[in-house]
Amino acid sequence: MSSPDDTTVQAAGCVLWRSSPVTGELEVCLVHRPKYDDWSWPKGKLKRGEEALTGALREVAEETGCRAVPGAELPTQRYLANGRPKQVRYWAAEAMTCEFSPSDEVDRVLWLTPAAARARLTQPHDRPLVDALLALPAPESGTRTCSPRKRSVT
């Protein structure tokens, strides 16, 4: 007998962030998927036996062309997709280098302020991840924790 979890689609992704090259302010990356005509976080289904964080970073690279450094795990999202339960684990991840190339899966990426990203996200269940990212603690002086919170400069 199978359990209900056997039918749950397992996926992973990242709330990808950077400091704006123009203003230095926090920006997050959204992807446009032409198949669904929606804006979402970079994410995708896990391959058989793939660890969630490995899959999240793979999806970020495939969809955005970015190499990212993962930080804190963010809240897991659970919802129905095409009538099946889906579970998506997310991490905050800092974009280090990016070379985006449009594809059939993702044809555009946008780097937006958190407020603009919250407004642009198509699915309401994606919006709380903006707040989860912003709630991460600021890094300690002299350490790198891949937190998007800025250190205060005195």
NUGU-797267 format. One record per atom (N, C-alpha, C): residue number from 1; atom name; y, x, z; residue in three letters; chain. Coordinates in nm, 3 decimals, decimal comma. Each point is the difference from the previous one (the first is absolute). Example, Ala and Ser with C-alpha at 12.3 -4.5 7.8 and 13.67 -1.06 7.14 Angstrom:
% residues 2
NODE   nr  atom       py       px       pz  rest  kette
NODE    1     N   -0,569    1,319    0,780   ALA      A
NODE    1    CA    0,119   -0,089    0,000   ALA      A
NODE    1     C    0,120    0,090    0,000   ALA      A
NODE    2     N    0,105   -0,035   -0,072   SER      A
NODE    2    CA    0,119    0,082    0,006   SER      A
NODE    2     C    0,109   -0,077    0,073   SER      A
//
This chain:
% residues 154
NODE   nr  atom       py       px       pz  rest  kette
NODE    1     N   -0,119    0,084    0,000   MET      A
NODE    1    CA    0,119   -0,084    0,000   MET      A
NODE    1     C    0,124    0,088    0,000   MET      A
NODE    2     N    0,097   -0,031   -0,084   SER      A
NODE    2    CA    0,119    0,083   -0,008   SER      A
NODE    2     C    0,109   -0,057    0,090   SER      A
NODE    3     N    0,087    0,089    0,042   SER      A
NODE    3    CA    0,111   -0,042    0,085   SER      A
NODE    3     C    0,121   -0,032   -0,087   SER      A
NODE    4     N    0,098   -0,075    0,053   PRO      A
NODE    4    CA    0,121   -0,031   -0,078   PRO      A
NODE    4     C    0,073    0,126   -0,047   PRO      A
NODE    5     N   -0,010    0,109    0,077   ASP      A
NODE    5    CA    0,069    0,123   -0,037   ASP      A
NODE    5     C   -0,055    0,061   -0,127   ASP      A
NODE    6     N   -0,124   -0,035   -0,038   ASP      A
NODE    6    CA   -0,060    0,055   -0,122   ASP      A
NODE    6     C    0,078   -0,039   -0,125   ASP      A
NODE    7     N    0,070   -0,111    0,004   THR      A
NODE    7    CA    0,073   -0,046   -0,118   THR      A
NODE    7     C    0,148    0,037    0,003   THR      A
NODE    8     N    0,046    0,061    0,108   THR      A
NODE    8    CA    0,140    0,038    0,010   THR      A
NODE    8     C    0,029    0,119   -0,091   THR      A
NODE    9     N    0,101   -0,014   -0,084   VAL      A
NODE    9    CA    0,043    0,108   -0,088   VAL      A
NODE    9     C    0,072    0,103    0,086   VAL      A
NODE   10     N   -0,044    0,124   -0,005   GLN      A
NODE   10    CA    0,061    0,108    0,078   GLN      A
NODE   10     C    0,095    0,078   -0,090   GLN      A
NODE   11     N    0,124    0,016    0,046   ALA      A
NODE   11    CA    0,101    0,071   -0,078   ALA      A
NODE   11     C    0,086    0,082    0,095   ALA      A
NODE   12     N    0,081    0,087   -0,057   ALA      A
NODE   12    CA    0,089    0,084    0,081   ALA      A
NODE   12     C    0,122    0,038   -0,083   ALA      A
NODE   13     N    0,109    0,029    0,068   GLY      A
NODE   13    CA    0,122    0,039   -0,067   GLY      A
NODE   13     C    0,098    0,065    0,095   GLY      A
NODE   14     N    0,117    0,027   -0,051   CYS      A
NODE   14    CA    0,104    0,066    0,081   CYS      A
NODE   14     C    0,134   -0,069   -0,018   CYS      A
NODE   15     N    0,077    0,006    0,107   VAL      A
NODE   15    CA    0,143   -0,029   -0,010   VAL      A
NODE   15     C    0,062    0,138   -0,022   VAL      A
NODE   16     N    0,027    0,028   -0,127   LEU      A
NODE   16    CA    0,046    0,131   -0,043   LEU      A
NODE   16     C    0,150    0,009    0,021   LEU      A
NODE   17     N    0,045    0,108    0,062   TRP      A
NODE   17    CA    0,143    0,014    0,029   TRP      A
NODE   17     C    0,049    0,140   -0,035   TRP      A
NODE   18     N    0,132    0,008   -0,012   ARG      A
NODE   18    CA    0,068    0,128   -0,023   ARG      A
NODE   18     C    0,143   -0,013    0,049   ARG      A
NODE   19     N    0,067    0,113    0,008   SER      A
NODE   19    CA    0,145    0,000    0,021   SER      A
NODE   19     C    0,063   -0,003   -0,138   SER      A
NODE   20     N    0,095   -0,088   -0,020   SER      A
NODE   20    CA    0,064   -0,013   -0,131   SER      A
NODE   20     C    0,058    0,134   -0,043   SER      A
NODE   21     N   -0,026    0,040   -0,125   PRO      A
NODE   21    CA    0,059    0,125   -0,049   PRO      A
NODE   21     C    0,152   -0,010   -0,014   PRO      A
NODE   22     N    0,054   -0,122    0,001   VAL      A
NODE   22    CA    0,144   -0,019   -0,016   VAL      A
NODE   22     C    0,070   -0,015    0,134   VAL      A
NODE   23     N   -0,051   -0,092    0,084   THR      A
NODE   23    CA    0,069   -0,032    0,126   THR      A
NODE   23     C   -0,066    0,060    0,123   THR      A
NODE   24     N   -0,126    0,041   -0,012   GLY      A
NODE   24    CA   -0,073    0,049    0,117   GLY      A
NODE   24     C   -0,058   -0,110    0,086   GLY      A
NODE   25     N    0,029   -0,125   -0,035   GLU      A
NODE   25    CA   -0,051   -0,113    0,077   GLU      A
NODE   25     C   -0,145   -0,030   -0,036   GLU      A
NODE   26     N   -0,067   -0,072    0,087   LEU      A
NODE   26    CA   -0,139   -0,037   -0,020   LEU      A
NODE   26     C   -0,016   -0,093   -0,120   LEU      A
NODE   27     N   -0,099    0,031   -0,084   GLU      A
NODE   27    CA   -0,039   -0,086   -0,112   GLU      A
NODE   27     C   -0,151   -0,018    0,005   GLU      A
NODE   28     N   -0,046   -0,117   -0,042   VAL      A
NODE   28    CA   -0,143   -0,026   -0,011   VAL      A
NODE   28     C   -0,032   -0,035   -0,145   VAL      A
NODE   29     N   -0,125    0,024   -0,037   CYS      A
NODE   29    CA   -0,042   -0,017   -0,139   CYS      A
NODE   29     C   -0,080   -0,129   -0,017   CYS      A
NODE   30     N    0,041   -0,081   -0,096   LEU      A
NODE   30    CA   -0,076   -0,118   -0,039   LEU      A
NODE   30     C   -0,051    0,021   -0,142   LEU      A
NODE   31     N   -0,116   -0,060   -0,029   VAL      A
NODE   31    CA   -0,057    0,007   -0,134   VAL      A
NODE   31     C   -0,001   -0,139   -0,063   VAL      A
NODE   32     N    0,023   -0,003   -0,130   HIS      A
NODE   32    CA   -0,009   -0,126   -0,075   HIS      A
NODE   32     C   -0,131   -0,002   -0,076   HIS      A
NODE   33     N   -0,078   -0,106    0,024   ARG      A
NODE   33    CA   -0,129   -0,016   -0,068   ARG      A
NODE   33     C    0,016   -0,108   -0,107   ARG      A
NODE   34     N   -0,002    0,040   -0,127   PRO      A
NODE   34    CA    0,023   -0,098   -0,107   PRO      A
NODE   34     C   -0,107   -0,110   -0,005   PRO      A
NODE   35     N   -0,123    0,030    0,039   LYS      A
NODE   35    CA   -0,107   -0,101   -0,004   LYS      A
NODE   35     C    0,035   -0,120    0,088   LYS      A
NODE   36     N    0,067    0,026    0,113   TYR      A
NODE   36    CA    0,037   -0,106    0,093   TYR      A
NODE   36     C    0,150   -0,029   -0,003   TYR      A
NODE   37     N    0,077    0,082   -0,072   ASP      A
NODE   37    CA    0,145   -0,006   -0,001   ASP      A
NODE   37     C    0,055   -0,007    0,142   ASP      A
NODE   38     N   -0,045    0,096    0,084   ASP      A
NODE   38    CA    0,045    0,002    0,139   ASP      A
NODE   38     C    0,043    0,140    0,041   ASP      A
NODE   39     N    0,070    0,005    0,113   TRP      A
NODE   39    CA    0,042    0,125    0,063   TRP      A
NODE   39     C   -0,075    0,012    0,131   TRP      A
NODE   40     N   -0,062    0,116    0,019   SER      A
NODE   40    CA   -0,079    0,020    0,121   SER      A
NODE   40     C    0,000    0,147    0,038   SER      A
NODE   41     N   -0,070    0,030    0,110   TRP      A
NODE   41    CA   -0,022    0,138    0,041   TRP      A
NODE   41     C   -0,110    0,059   -0,086   TRP      A
NODE   42     N    0,001    0,131   -0,023   PRO      A
NODE   42    CA   -0,112    0,061   -0,071   PRO      A
NODE   42     C   -0,128   -0,013    0,084   PRO      A
NODE   43     N   -0,102   -0,060   -0,059   LYS      A
NODE   43    CA   -0,125   -0,025    0,071   LYS      A
NODE   43     C   -0,109   -0,031   -0,102   LYS      A
NODE   44     N   -0,124    0,000    0,047   GLY      A
NODE   44    CA   -0,110   -0,035   -0,087   GLY      A
NODE   44     C   -0,132   -0,004    0,073   GLY      A
NODE   45     N   -0,100   -0,048   -0,070   LYS      A
NODE   45    CA   -0,134   -0,013    0,057   LYS      A
NODE   45     C   -0,059    0,138    0,024   LYS      A
NODE   46     N   -0,077    0,009    0,108   LEU      A
NODE   46    CA   -0,070    0,124    0,031   LEU      A
NODE   46     C   -0,123    0,015   -0,088   LEU      A
NODE   47     N   -0,030    0,123   -0,036   LYS      A
NODE   47    CA   -0,124    0,029   -0,070   LYS      A
NODE   47     C   -0,113   -0,001    0,101   LYS      A
NODE   48     N   -0,121   -0,023   -0,046   ARG      A
NODE   48    CA   -0,115   -0,004    0,089   ARG      A
NODE   48     C   -0,009    0,129    0,083   ARG      A
NODE   49     N   -0,003   -0,015    0,134   GLY      A
NODE   49    CA   -0,012    0,113    0,090   GLY      A
NODE   49     C    0,129    0,077    0,024   GLY      A
NODE   50     N    0,109   -0,041   -0,061   GLU      A
NODE   50    CA    0,127    0,071    0,014   GLU      A
NODE   50     C    0,067   -0,034    0,133   GLU      A
NODE   51     N    0,051    0,099    0,069   GLU      A
NODE   51    CA    0,077   -0,022    0,123   GLU      A
NODE   51     C    0,132   -0,066   -0,037   GLU      A
NODE   52     N    0,049   -0,086    0,090   ALA      A
NODE   52    CA    0,121   -0,077   -0,030   ALA      A
NODE   52     C    0,122    0,088   -0,027   ALA      A
NODE   53     N    0,023    0,102    0,082   LEU      A
NODE   53    CA    0,117    0,085   -0,022   LEU      A
NODE   53     C   -0,011    0,077   -0,131   LEU      A
NODE   54     N   -0,117    0,047   -0,032   THR      A
NODE   54    CA   -0,021    0,069   -0,128   THR      A
NODE   54     C    0,031   -0,094   -0,116   THR      A
NODE   55     N   -0,048   -0,124    0,011   GLY      A
NODE   55    CA    0,027   -0,099   -0,103   GLY      A
NODE   55     C    0,148   -0,034   -0,011   GLY      A
NODE   56     N    0,067   -0,009    0,115   ALA      A
NODE   56    CA    0,144   -0,031   -0,001   ALA      A
NODE   56     C    0,078    0,108   -0,074   ALA      A
NODE   57     N   -0,031    0,127    0,029   LEU      A
NODE   57    CA    0,071    0,109   -0,067   LEU      A
NODE   57     C   -0,036    0,009   -0,148   LEU      A
NODE   58     N   -0,125   -0,031   -0,033   ARG      A
NODE   58    CA   -0,041   -0,003   -0,142   ARG      A
NODE   58     C    0,079   -0,108   -0,074   ARG      A
NODE   59     N    0,009   -0,118    0,060   GLU      A
NODE   59    CA    0,073   -0,110   -0,065   GLU      A
NODE   59     C    0,148    0,034   -0,017   GLU      A
NODE   60     N    0,061    0,063    0,100   VAL      A
NODE   60    CA    0,140    0,041   -0,012   VAL      A
NODE   60     C    0,016    0,095   -0,119   VAL      A
NODE   61     N   -0,089    0,098   -0,010   ALA      A
NODE   61    CA    0,008    0,096   -0,111   ALA      A
NODE   61     C   -0,019   -0,069   -0,135   ALA      A
NODE   62     N   -0,100   -0,089   -0,009   GLU      A
NODE   62    CA   -0,028   -0,068   -0,126   GLU      A
NODE   62     C    0,114   -0,093   -0,041   GLU      A
NODE   63     N    0,055   -0,074    0,095   GLU      A
NODE   63    CA    0,099   -0,103   -0,034   GLU      A
NODE   63     C    0,142    0,053   -0,009   GLU      A
NODE   64     N    0,034    0,104    0,076   THR      A
NODE   64    CA    0,138    0,047    0,003   THR      A
NODE   64     C    0,019    0,141   -0,053   THR      A
NODE   65     N   -0,109    0,075   -0,013   GLY      A
NODE   65    CA    0,011    0,140   -0,039   GLY      A
NODE   65     C    0,049    0,089    0,113   GLY      A
NODE   66     N    0,001   -0,052    0,123   CYS      A
NODE   66    CA    0,051    0,076    0,114   CYS      A
NODE   66     C   -0,112    0,065    0,080   CYS      A
NODE   67     N    0,024    0,123    0,041   ARG      A
NODE   67    CA   -0,082    0,065    0,102   ARG      A
NODE   67     C    0,067   -0,033    0,131   ARG      A
NODE   68     N   -0,077   -0,052    0,095   ALA      A
NODE   68    CA    0,059   -0,049    0,124   ALA      A
NODE   68     C   -0,069    0,061    0,121   ALA      A
NODE   69     N    0,076    0,013    0,108   VAL      A
NODE   69    CA   -0,053    0,046    0,127   VAL      A
NODE   69     C   -0,008   -0,121    0,092   VAL      A
NODE   70     N   -0,121   -0,034    0,046   PRO      A
NODE   70    CA   -0,014   -0,120    0,084   PRO      A
NODE   70     C    0,053    0,021    0,140   PRO      A
NODE   71     N    0,050   -0,109    0,055   GLY      A
NODE   71    CA    0,046   -0,002    0,138   GLY      A
NODE   71     C   -0,080   -0,104    0,077   GLY      A
NODE   72     N    0,069   -0,080    0,078   ALA      A
NODE   72    CA   -0,064   -0,097    0,087   ALA      A
NODE   72     C   -0,065   -0,113   -0,079   ALA      A
NODE   73     N   -0,110   -0,050    0,054   GLU      A
NODE   73    CA   -0,060   -0,120   -0,058   GLU      A
NODE   73     C    0,086   -0,120    0,039   GLU      A
NODE   74     N    0,020   -0,087   -0,095   LEU      A
NODE   74    CA    0,080   -0,121    0,017   LEU      A
NODE   74     C   -0,094   -0,119    0,017   LEU      A
NODE   75     N    0,053   -0,118    0,033   PRO      A
NODE   75    CA   -0,088   -0,116    0,018   PRO      A
NODE   75     C   -0,082   -0,032   -0,125   PRO      A
NODE   76     N   -0,123   -0,039    0,023   THR      A
NODE   76    CA   -0,091   -0,042   -0,106   THR      A
NODE   76     C    0,038   -0,141   -0,043   THR      A
NODE   77     N    0,001   -0,023   -0,130   GLN      A
NODE   77    CA    0,030   -0,133   -0,054   GLN      A
NODE   77     C   -0,131   -0,069   -0,038   GLN      A
NODE   78     N   -0,012   -0,127    0,036   ARG      A
NODE   78    CA   -0,118   -0,080   -0,036   ARG      A
NODE   78     C    0,050   -0,129   -0,065   ARG      A
NODE   79     N   -0,057   -0,032   -0,117   TYR      A
NODE   79    CA    0,040   -0,120   -0,072   TYR      A
NODE   79     C   -0,106   -0,034   -0,103   TYR      A
NODE   80     N    0,014   -0,115   -0,063   LEU      A
NODE   80    CA   -0,091   -0,040   -0,107   LEU      A
NODE   80     C    0,058    0,045   -0,134   LEU      A
NODE   81     N   -0,087    0,058   -0,082   ALA      A
NODE   81    CA    0,038    0,041   -0,135   ALA      A
NODE   81     C   -0,106   -0,055   -0,095   ALA      A
NODE   82     N    0,042   -0,087   -0,090   ASN      A
NODE   82    CA   -0,094   -0,064   -0,093   ASN      A
NODE   82     C   -0,115   -0,068    0,075   ASN      A
NODE   83     N    0,033   -0,061    0,113   GLY      A
NODE   83    CA   -0,099   -0,075    0,077   GLY      A
NODE   83     C   -0,090    0,083    0,089   GLY      A
NODE   84     N    0,018    0,132    0,000   ARG      A
NODE   84    CA   -0,082    0,088    0,084   ARG      A
NODE   84     C    0,086    0,065    0,107   ARG      A
NODE   85     N   -0,056    0,020    0,119   PRO      A
NODE   85    CA    0,077    0,072    0,102   PRO      A
NODE   85     C    0,021    0,146   -0,042   PRO      A
NODE   86     N    0,120    0,048    0,028   LYS      A
NODE   86    CA    0,034    0,138   -0,033   LYS      A
NODE   86     C    0,062    0,065    0,122   LYS      A
NODE   87     N   -0,037    0,123    0,026   GLN      A
NODE   87    CA    0,057    0,078    0,110   GLN      A
NODE   87     C    0,057    0,127   -0,058   GLN      A
NODE   88     N    0,130    0,024    0,028   VAL      A
NODE   88    CA    0,067    0,119   -0,052   VAL      A
NODE   88     C    0,054    0,081    0,118   VAL      A
NODE   89     N   -0,051    0,122    0,014   ARG      A
NODE   89    CA    0,052    0,091    0,101   ARG      A
NODE   89     C    0,114    0,081   -0,063   ARG      A
NODE   90     N    0,108    0,019    0,077   TYR      A
NODE   90    CA    0,118    0,071   -0,050   TYR      A
NODE   90     C    0,037    0,116    0,092   TYR      A
NODE   91     N    0,062    0,100   -0,062   TRP      A
NODE   91    CA    0,058    0,112    0,072   TRP      A
NODE   91     C    0,141    0,021   -0,048   TRP      A
NODE   92     N    0,087    0,048    0,089   ALA      A
NODE   92    CA    0,128    0,054   -0,042   ALA      A
NODE   92     C   -0,031    0,132   -0,069   ALA      A
NODE   93     N    0,068    0,030   -0,108   ALA      A
NODE   93    CA   -0,024    0,127   -0,070   ALA      A
NODE   93     C    0,129    0,048   -0,064   ALA      A
NODE   94     N    0,029    0,127    0,022   GLU      A
NODE   94    CA    0,120    0,059   -0,059   GLU      A
NODE   94     C   -0,032    0,054   -0,138   GLU      A
NODE   95     N    0,080   -0,039   -0,098   ALA      A
NODE   95    CA   -0,015    0,050   -0,137   ALA      A
NODE   95     C    0,052    0,144   -0,004   ALA      A
NODE   96     N   -0,085    0,089   -0,050   MET      A
NODE   96    CA    0,039    0,140   -0,010   MET      A
NODE   96     C    0,045    0,035   -0,142   MET      A
NODE   97     N   -0,082   -0,032   -0,098   THR      A
NODE   97    CA    0,034    0,021   -0,141   THR      A
NODE   97     C   -0,046   -0,124   -0,076   THR      A
NODE   98     N    0,078   -0,040   -0,099   CYS      A
NODE   98    CA   -0,034   -0,120   -0,077   CYS      A
NODE   98     C    0,025    0,023   -0,148   CYS      A
NODE   99     N   -0,097   -0,043   -0,080   GLU      A
NODE   99    CA    0,014    0,001   -0,146   GLU      A
NODE   99     C   -0,063   -0,129   -0,051   GLU      A
NODE  100     N    0,078   -0,106   -0,001   PHE      A
NODE  100    CA   -0,051   -0,131   -0,039   PHE      A
NODE  100     C   -0,021   -0,011   -0,151   PHE      A
NODE  101     N   -0,115   -0,056   -0,037   SER      A
NODE  101    CA   -0,029   -0,032   -0,140   SER      A
NODE  101     C   -0,046   -0,145   -0,004   SER      A
NODE  102     N    0,070   -0,087   -0,074   PRO      A
NODE  102    CA   -0,041   -0,140   -0,008   PRO      A
NODE  102     C   -0,142   -0,015   -0,053   PRO      A
NODE  103     N   -0,068   -0,104    0,048   SER      A
NODE  103    CA   -0,137   -0,029   -0,044   SER      A
NODE  103     C   -0,016   -0,151   -0,011   SER      A
NODE  104     N   -0,119   -0,043   -0,041   ASP      A
NODE  104    CA   -0,029   -0,143   -0,006   ASP      A
NODE  104     C   -0,002   -0,061    0,140   ASP      A
NODE  105     N   -0,036    0,081    0,100   GLU      A
NODE  105    CA   -0,011   -0,049    0,137   GLU      A
NODE  105     C    0,137   -0,008    0,069   GLU      A
NODE  106     N    0,081    0,104   -0,017   VAL      A
NODE  106    CA    0,135    0,005    0,059   VAL      A
NODE  106     C    0,096    0,048   -0,107   VAL      A
NODE  107     N    0,097   -0,085   -0,034   ASP      A
NODE  107    CA    0,092    0,039   -0,107   ASP      A
NODE  107     C    0,137    0,044    0,049   ASP      A
NODE  108     N    0,030   -0,023    0,129   ARG      A
NODE  108    CA    0,129    0,041    0,055   ARG      A
NODE  108     C   -0,014    0,032    0,147   ARG      A
NODE  109     N    0,082    0,091    0,049   VAL      A
NODE  109    CA    0,015    0,023    0,143   VAL      A
NODE  109     C    0,148   -0,009    0,032   VAL      A
NODE  110     N    0,030   -0,043    0,119   LEU      A
NODE  110    CA    0,138   -0,005    0,049   LEU      A
NODE  110     C    0,007    0,066    0,136   LEU      A
NODE  111     N    0,103    0,081    0,021   TRP      A
NODE  111    CA    0,031    0,055    0,131   TRP      A
NODE  111     C    0,118   -0,080    0,053   TRP      A
NODE  112     N   -0,022   -0,070    0,111   LEU      A
NODE  112    CA    0,099   -0,093    0,054   LEU      A
NODE  112     C    0,024    0,025    0,148   LEU      A
NODE  113     N    0,115   -0,046    0,047   THR      A
NODE  113    CA    0,023   -0,001    0,145   THR      A
NODE  113     C   -0,101   -0,097    0,063   THR      A
NODE  114     N   -0,028    0,015    0,127   PRO      A
NODE  114    CA   -0,093   -0,093    0,064   PRO      A
NODE  114     C    0,041   -0,147   -0,017   PRO      A
NODE  115     N    0,127   -0,031    0,014   ALA      A
NODE  115    CA    0,045   -0,139   -0,015   ALA      A
NODE  115     C   -0,022   -0,051   -0,142   ALA      A
NODE  116     N    0,031    0,082   -0,099   ALA      A
NODE  116    CA   -0,020   -0,041   -0,139   ALA      A
NODE  116     C   -0,149   -0,013   -0,032   ALA      A
NODE  117     N   -0,082    0,088    0,057   ALA      A
NODE  117    CA   -0,145   -0,010   -0,022   ALA      A
NODE  117     C   -0,056   -0,128    0,060   ALA      A
NODE  118     N    0,044   -0,032    0,121   ARG      A
NODE  118    CA   -0,046   -0,123    0,066   ARG      A
NODE  118     C    0,031   -0,121   -0,089   ARG      A
NODE  119     N    0,118   -0,002   -0,060   ALA      A
NODE  119    CA    0,040   -0,112   -0,086   ALA      A
NODE  119     C   -0,077    0,000   -0,132   ALA      A
NODE  120     N   -0,037    0,116   -0,051   ARG      A
NODE  120    CA   -0,065    0,010   -0,131   ARG      A
NODE  120     C   -0,151   -0,025    0,006   ARG      A
NODE  121     N   -0,064    0,029    0,115   LEU      A
NODE  121    CA   -0,145   -0,020    0,010   LEU      A
NODE  121     C   -0,036   -0,144   -0,033   LEU      A
NODE  122     N   -0,099   -0,017   -0,085   THR      A
NODE  122    CA   -0,039   -0,134   -0,045   THR      A
NODE  122     C   -0,074   -0,077    0,108   THR      A
NODE  123     N   -0,095    0,065    0,067   GLN      A
NODE  123    CA   -0,084   -0,069    0,099   GLN      A
NODE  123     C    0,060    0,010    0,140   GLN      A
NODE  124     N    0,020   -0,114    0,067   PRO      A
NODE  124    CA    0,055    0,004    0,136   PRO      A
NODE  124     C   -0,082    0,086    0,096   PRO      A
NODE  125     N   -0,133    0,007   -0,019   HIS      A
NODE  125    CA   -0,080    0,079    0,095   HIS      A
NODE  125     C    0,027    0,150   -0,012   HIS      A
NODE  126     N    0,066    0,046   -0,106   ASP      A
NODE  126    CA    0,034    0,141   -0,014   ASP      A
NODE  126     C    0,127    0,038    0,076   ASP      A
NODE  127     N    0,084   -0,097    0,031   ARG      A
NODE  127    CA    0,132    0,029    0,058   ARG      A
NODE  127     C   -0,003    0,058    0,140   ARG      A
NODE  128     N   -0,091   -0,041    0,089   PRO      A
NODE  128    CA    0,000    0,060    0,135   PRO      A
NODE  128     C   -0,026    0,150    0,001   PRO      A
NODE  129     N   -0,056    0,055   -0,107   LEU      A
NODE  129    CA   -0,024    0,144   -0,004   LEU      A
NODE  129     C    0,130    0,079   -0,006   LEU      A
NODE  130     N    0,107   -0,061   -0,050   VAL      A
NODE  130    CA    0,132    0,066    0,002   VAL      A
NODE  130     C    0,040    0,022    0,145   VAL      A
NODE  131     N   -0,012   -0,104    0,081   ASP      A
NODE  131    CA    0,037    0,011    0,142   ASP      A
NODE  131     C   -0,091    0,096    0,075   ASP      A
NODE  132     N   -0,129    0,000   -0,035   ALA      A
NODE  132    CA   -0,094    0,092    0,064   ALA      A
NODE  132     C    0,038    0,145   -0,030   ALA      A
NODE  133     N    0,041    0,027   -0,122   LEU      A
NODE  133    CA    0,044    0,134   -0,036   LEU      A
NODE  133     C    0,124    0,039    0,080   LEU      A
NODE  134     N    0,097   -0,091    0,006   LEU      A
NODE  134    CA    0,124    0,029    0,070   LEU      A
NODE  134     C   -0,019    0,015    0,151   LEU      A
NODE  135     N   -0,106   -0,057    0,054   ALA      A
NODE  135    CA   -0,027    0,007    0,144   ALA      A
NODE  135     C   -0,067    0,131    0,042   ALA      A
NODE  136     N   -0,041    0,083   -0,096   LEU      A
NODE  136    CA   -0,064    0,126    0,036   LEU      A
NODE  136     C    0,098    0,088    0,075   LEU      A
NODE  137     N   -0,048    0,075    0,099   PRO      A
NODE  137    CA    0,089    0,086    0,078   PRO      A
NODE  137     C    0,055    0,115   -0,084   PRO      A
NODE  138     N    0,118    0,044    0,038   ALA      A
NODE  138    CA    0,060    0,116   -0,067   ALA      A
NODE  138     C   -0,079    0,124    0,038   ALA      A
NODE  139     N   -0,009    0,097   -0,091   PRO      A
NODE  139    CA   -0,074    0,122    0,032   PRO      A
NODE  139     C    0,070    0,081    0,107   PRO      A
NODE  140     N   -0,078    0,075    0,076   GLU      A
NODE  140    CA    0,055    0,092    0,100   GLU      A
NODE  140     C    0,067    0,117   -0,072   GLU      A
NODE  141     N    0,097    0,057    0,061   SER      A
NODE  141    CA    0,069    0,114   -0,059   SER      A
NODE  141     C   -0,100    0,112   -0,028   SER      A
NODE  142     N    0,005    0,052   -0,123   GLY      A
NODE  142    CA   -0,085    0,112   -0,037   GLY      A
NODE  142     C   -0,140   -0,038   -0,042   GLY      A
NODE  143     N   -0,032   -0,131   -0,006   THR      A
NODE  143    CA   -0,132   -0,041   -0,044   THR      A
NODE  143     C    0,012   -0,086   -0,123   THR      A
NODE  144     N   -0,108   -0,010   -0,075   ARG      A
NODE  144    CA   -0,002   -0,085   -0,118   ARG      A
NODE  144     C   -0,109   -0,103    0,021   ARG      A
NODE  145     N    0,038   -0,126    0,015   THR      A
NODE  145    CA   -0,098   -0,105    0,024   THR      A
NODE  145     C    0,000   -0,104   -0,111   THR      A
NODE  146     N    0,073    0,028   -0,105   CYS      A
NODE  146    CA    0,008   -0,094   -0,113   CYS      A
NODE  146     C    0,049   -0,136    0,045   CYS      A
NODE  147     N    0,101   -0,001    0,083   SER      A
NODE  147    CA    0,064   -0,123    0,040   SER      A
NODE  147     C    0,129   -0,015   -0,079   SER      A
NODE  148     N    0,028   -0,120   -0,048   PRO      A
NODE  148    CA    0,122   -0,019   -0,078   PRO      A
NODE  148     C    0,126   -0,007    0,085   PRO      A
NODE  149     N   -0,013   -0,006    0,131   ARG      A
NODE  149    CA    0,117   -0,010    0,086   ARG      A
NODE  149     C    0,073    0,134    0,002   ARG      A
NODE  150     N    0,130   -0,006   -0,017   LYS      A
NODE  150    CA    0,080    0,121   -0,002   LYS      A
NODE  150     C    0,022    0,052    0,140   LYS      A
NODE  151     N    0,008    0,131    0,012   ARG      A
NODE  151    CA    0,038    0,062    0,127   ARG      A
NODE  151     C    0,152   -0,006    0,008   ARG      A
NODE  152     N    0,048   -0,016    0,121   SER      A
NODE  152    CA    0,146    0,004    0,016   SER      A
NODE  152     C    0,044    0,146    0,001   SER      A
NODE  153     N    0,111    0,024   -0,063   VAL      A
NODE  153    CA    0,055    0,136   -0,008   VAL      A
NODE  153     C    0,124    0,005    0,086   VAL      A
NODE  154     N    0,004    0,096    0,091   THR      A
NODE  154    CA    0,118    0,011    0,089   THR      A
NODE  154     C    0,082    0,121   -0,034   THR      A
//
